[in-house]
Amino acid sequence: MKVRIGVVAAALAVPLVLVNTPSNAPSAAQSVDPTPFYWQVPDASERVLKAAGFDVEHGDGGALQVVGDQRVADRLAGLGFRPVKHDTVYKEVLPRVADVGVQTFYGGYRTAAENAKRLTDAAAAFPALTQVYDIGDSWLKTQGRGGHDIRAVCITKKQAGDCALSPNSAKPRFAMIAQLHARELATSELAWRWIDYLTKGYGSDAEVTSIMDTTEMWVVPVANPDGVDIVASGGNSPRMQRKNANNPTGCASPTGGVDLNRNSTFKWGGAGTSRCGETYQGTSAGSEPETKALETWFKQLFPDQRGPGDTDVAPVTTKGVMITVHSYGNLIMPPWGWTWNANPNKAGLDALGRKMAAFNSYTVRAEGDTTGTTDDFTYGNLGIASYTFELGSSSGNCGGFFPQYSCVDSLFWPRNKGALLTAAKAAKAPYAS
């Protein structure tokens, strides 16, 4: 999630017994169950919860929620809040309908290695439609401790000069990144539904064929592969890792690392400064290799089409759309994140946001209490129309960070297919409508 609020308590690393109300907290002699919940916290202040070190999220309608175990609920109660258990974090893991032959966890979600293999397989199967690039390294790989390449795929009906890492492209471009926050499982699967829809639909689906003939679609299915490894290590009880793997100070996992959606070089510096907090911004702007890789890649794809001032308007001739996919909240969020002041292209960004929301029924709303975000960088530095999508609601089998795998096909993809098509079609002139 863009999570424009909150940090997580180190206590989340070892969740305890969960009971119906904080007043029924277990005694020291009772056994404990390491299962987190979403706790609704009415009449709470975001700033106070953040300062106290809680993992704070927005539920449906903007309701404040804290992620954690009974111990976290007891701590909330001890500070005078009234936490109410809202929903489970972990959902029932259903048997797979079919074995797709890849390494999976939690009912079907793919590991980082299998996502990389799938990109290689797609490029081999559709050489006339795809081009895969290694755009950088994960933190662990830069340390010589394993890790991964960060990979992007260009999807179009390739003509001479297409899919080059150059901002002077003949075709307009739509870029999508997913799983920047590792625990947001459904995001990479949505990216894969988009990749498969485009590659398999060319020549048989008239709409897909038209878009592929005229537009380049670029996708990074997994932007934080080290973090995904940590999440997947929990198997059917995925670990709650949000950040990357840069944890030299020894924070208790899964609270170590740097929040890659607070580390961008545009307006960096106003997010979390606690190394073990969930929104830790890093030691400096763009300090993380994953951030460097993405920002370099964006600059290779899109020319700078906006002036340097905060109020400079990107012109109506601007090309390019970028969507970064997070969860949860059923939201489409345009910039700004760093300020509550309206961005200078508010009318155009809101108009395109509403067109996309006509398909997924998400709320279009900017939330200006977060610095160092990806979409602020791509809009603020380059001028392209940029959005954060927040998949999913805050409760039920398809809610939260760990929805049932079946929800990708039953809910997230059907709702968002039209929104992504709308974004791709708008890439040639996102502010012209």
Sequence and secondary structure as in RCSB ss.txt:
>XXXX:A:sequence
MKVRIGVVAAALAVPLVLVNTPSNAPSAAQSVDPTPFYWQVPDASERVLKAAGFDVEHGDGGALQVVGDQRVADR
LAGLGFRPVKHDTVYKEVLPRVADVGVQTFYGGYRTAAENAKRLTDAAAAFPALTQVYDIGDSWLKTQGRGGHDI
RAVCITKKQAGDCALSPNSAKPRFAMIAQLHARELATSELAWRWIDYLTKGYGSDAEVTSIMDTTEMWVVPVANP
DGVDIVASGGNSPRMQRKNANNPTGCASPTGGVDLNRNSTFKWGGAGTSRCGETYQGTSAGSEPETKALETWFKQ
LFPDQRGPGDTDVAPVTTKGVMITVHSYGNLIMPPWGWTWNANPNKAGLDALGRKMAAFNSYTVRAEGDTTGTTD
DFTYGNLGIASYTFELGSSSGNCGGFFPQYSCVDSLFWPRNKGALLTAAKAAKAPYAS
>XXXX:A:secstr
    S    GGGGS     SSGGG   TTS      EEEE TT  HHHHHHTT  EEE GGG EEEEE HHHHHH
HHHTT   EEEEESS      SS  SS EETTTEE HHHHHHHHHHHHHH TTTEEEEEEEE HHHHTTSS  EE
EEEEES   TTTT SSS  SS EEEEEE SSTT THHHHHHHHHHHHHHHHTTT HHHHHHHHH EEEEES S H
HHHHHHHTTTTS     S S  TT   TTS S  TTS  STT SSSB  TTSTTB  SSTT SHHHHHHHHHHHH
HS   S SSTT    TT   EEEEEEESSSEEE S SS SS  TTHHHHHHHHHHHHHHH  EE       S HH
HHHHHHH  EEEEEEES SSSTT SSS  TTHIIIIIHHHHHHHHHHHHHHTT TT  
